Amino acid sequence: MSDKSLTQAELEFHAFCERIGEDPNRAGLSNTPKRLQELESTLYSGYATSPKDALGTLFDNDNMDQMVLLKDIEFYSMCEHHLLPFFGAIHIGYVPQDRLAGFSGVVRLVQTFAKRLQIQENLTNQIADELAALLKPKGVMVVCQARHLCMSMRGSNQNPLIKTSALRGLFRSDPKTRAEFLELLS
């Protein structure tokens, strides 16, 4: 096949194969460039969605003045340093003020940020910041726990559970609110 008849994705894949010593024309790889394009549209779909749209409709808060907790929101993301996956669970708590978010909207918000090139620390903070900006709650706390294939696959032979947190409002200023969140997680 001449280079002139190859798509950009095929050219990039051929160059990659040549760098690592693989034959890009062998039978098992014939559809790989197309699969990679499809995979990219899934793995990085967070760039196509605004966080506000992901969160969706907000509801008036009539009388909820206690913590709302979403536990174990599963996510998969790609490390921006090595383009390898990290994955785990995100836990979100907020104390509403005037607005409530739909539960599926909160999950979509997590997926919007997770489906971008990321580092775990930024992912955690972006979710907390966006919830604080859009809901204007009394407080929000996000805890992310993840395993990183960039650690285990690159030779460290370790895959510790990494935990990050972001605290806003009451969760930062009130130890009792923070303790309630952590107790509900256990």
C-alpha positions as CSV (number, residue, x, y, z in Angstrom):
1,M,0.0,0.0,0.0
2,S,1.5,3.4,-0.9
3,D,1.7,6.2,1.6
4,K,-0.6,8.3,-0.6
5,S,-3.6,6.0,-0.1
6,L,-3.3,5.9,3.7
7,T,-5.4,8.0,6.0
8,Q,-3.7,10.2,8.7
9,A,-4.6,7.6,11.4
10,E,-3.0,4.8,9.3
11,L,0.1,6.8,8.7
12,E,0.5,7.5,12.4
13,F,-0.1,3.9,13.3
14,H,2.4,2.7,10.7
15,A,5.0,5.1,12.1
16,F,4.3,3.9,15.6
17,C,4.7,0.2,14.5
18,E,8.0,1.1,12.8
19,R,9.3,2.7,16.0
20,I,8.5,-0.3,18.1
21,G,9.6,-2.9,15.5
22,E,6.2,-4.2,14.5
23,D,4.9,-5.0,11.0
24,P,1.9,-2.6,10.5
25,N,0.8,-4.7,7.6
26,R,0.3,-8.1,9.4
27,A,-3.2,-9.5,9.3
28,G,-4.0,-8.9,13.0
29,L,-3.3,-5.2,12.7
30,S,-5.2,-4.4,9.5
31,N,-8.2,-2.7,11.3
32,T,-6.3,-1.3,14.3
33,P,-6.1,2.3,13.0
34,K,-9.9,2.4,12.6
35,R,-10.3,0.8,16.1
36,L,-8.0,3.4,17.6
37,Q,-10.0,6.2,16.1
38,E,-13.2,4.8,17.5
39,L,-11.5,4.3,20.9
40,E,-10.3,7.9,21.0
41,S,-13.8,9.2,20.5
42,T,-14.8,7.2,23.6
43,L,-11.8,7.7,25.8
44,Y,-11.6,11.4,25.3
45,S,-15.3,12.2,24.9
46,G,-15.1,14.6,27.9
47,Y,-13.7,17.3,25.7
48,A,-17.0,17.4,23.7
49,T,-19.2,18.0,26.8
50,S,-19.3,21.1,29.0
51,P,-19.4,20.4,32.7
52,K,-22.6,22.5,33.0
53,D,-24.3,20.5,30.3
54,A,-23.1,17.2,32.0
55,L,-24.6,18.2,35.3
56,G,-27.9,19.0,33.6
57,T,-31.0,20.4,35.3
58,L,-30.6,21.8,38.8
59,F,-33.6,21.6,41.1
60,D,-34.8,24.0,43.7
61,N,-34.0,22.9,47.2
62,D,-37.2,23.0,49.3
63,N,-36.0,21.7,52.6
64,M,-32.8,19.5,52.2
65,D,-30.2,20.8,54.7
66,Q,-28.3,17.6,55.3
67,M,-25.4,16.1,53.3
68,V,-26.0,14.4,50.0
69,L,-23.5,11.6,49.3
70,L,-22.7,9.7,46.1
71,K,-20.4,6.8,46.9
72,D,-18.4,4.6,44.5
73,I,-18.8,6.4,41.2
74,E,-16.7,4.3,38.9
75,F,-14.4,6.0,36.5
76,Y,-11.7,5.3,34.0
77,S,-9.3,8.0,32.8
78,M,-6.0,8.4,30.9
79,C,-2.8,9.7,32.6
80,E,-1.7,12.8,30.7
81,H,2.0,11.9,31.4
82,H,2.1,8.4,30.0
83,L,-1.3,7.9,28.1
84,L,-2.0,4.8,30.3
85,P,-5.2,4.3,32.2
86,F,-5.9,5.0,35.8
87,F,-9.2,4.0,37.3
88,G,-11.1,3.7,40.5
89,A,-14.0,5.3,42.4
90,I,-15.0,8.8,43.3
91,H,-17.0,9.8,46.3
92,I,-18.8,13.1,46.4
93,G,-20.6,14.8,49.3
94,Y,-22.3,18.2,49.3
95,V,-24.5,20.1,51.7
96,P,-27.0,21.9,49.5
97,Q,-28.0,25.5,49.8
98,D,-30.5,26.7,47.1
99,R,-30.0,24.0,44.5
100,L,-29.8,20.2,44.2
101,A,-28.3,18.2,41.4
102,G,-29.7,15.1,39.9
103,F,-27.7,12.0,40.8
104,S,-27.1,10.9,37.2
105,G,-26.0,14.5,36.4
106,V,-23.3,14.2,39.1
107,V,-22.1,10.9,37.6
108,R,-22.1,12.5,34.1
109,L,-20.0,15.4,35.5
110,V,-17.4,12.9,36.9
111,Q,-17.3,11.2,33.5
112,T,-16.9,14.5,31.6
113,F,-13.7,15.2,33.5
114,A,-12.5,11.6,33.6
115,K,-12.7,11.3,29.9
116,R,-10.0,13.8,29.3
117,L,-6.2,13.5,29.7
118,Q,-5.8,13.9,33.4
119,I,-3.8,13.5,36.6
120,Q,-5.7,12.4,39.6
121,E,-5.1,15.5,41.6
122,N,-6.6,17.7,38.9
123,L,-9.5,15.4,38.3
124,T,-10.5,15.6,42.0
125,N,-10.2,19.4,42.1
126,Q,-12.0,20.0,38.9
127,I,-15.0,18.0,40.1
128,A,-15.1,19.9,43.4
129,D,-14.6,23.3,41.8
130,E,-17.4,22.7,39.2
131,L,-19.9,21.5,41.8
132,A,-19.1,24.4,44.0
133,A,-19.5,26.9,41.1
134,L,-22.7,25.4,39.7
135,L,-24.5,24.4,42.8
136,K,-23.2,27.0,45.2
137,P,-23.6,24.5,48.1
138,K,-22.6,25.2,51.7
139,G,-19.8,22.8,51.1
140,V,-18.5,20.0,48.8
141,M,-16.0,17.2,49.3
142,V,-14.6,14.9,46.7
143,V,-12.5,11.9,47.4
144,C,-10.9,9.9,44.6
145,Q,-9.2,6.6,44.9
146,A,-7.5,5.0,41.9
147,R,-4.9,2.6,40.6
148,H,-2.5,3.8,38.0
149,L,-1.3,1.4,35.2
150,C,1.5,3.9,34.5
151,M,3.0,2.8,37.8
152,S,2.5,-1.0,37.5
153,M,3.2,-1.3,33.8
154,R,6.4,0.8,33.7
155,G,8.5,-1.4,35.9
156,S,7.8,-0.3,39.5
157,N,5.8,-3.5,39.9
158,Q,3.7,-1.6,42.4
159,N,0.1,-0.6,42.1
160,P,-0.8,1.2,45.3
161,L,-4.3,2.7,45.8
162,I,-3.8,6.4,45.5
163,K,-6.2,8.7,47.3
164,T,-6.8,12.4,46.7
165,S,-9.3,14.8,48.2
166,A,-10.7,18.3,47.6
167,L,-12.6,20.1,50.3
168,R,-14.6,23.3,49.8
169,G,-16.8,25.4,52.2
170,L,-18.1,23.5,55.3
171,F,-16.0,20.5,54.6
172,R,-12.8,22.5,54.9
173,S,-13.9,24.7,57.8
174,D,-16.0,22.3,59.9
175,P,-14.3,19.1,61.2
176,K,-17.7,17.6,62.1
177,T,-19.0,17.9,58.6
178,R,-15.8,16.4,57.2
179,A,-15.9,13.5,59.8
180,E,-19.6,12.8,58.9
181,F,-18.6,12.4,55.2
182,L,-15.7,10.1,56.1
183,E,-17.9,8.1,58.4
184,L,-20.5,7.6,55.7
185,L,-17.8,6.4,53.3
186,S,-16.8,3.5,55.6
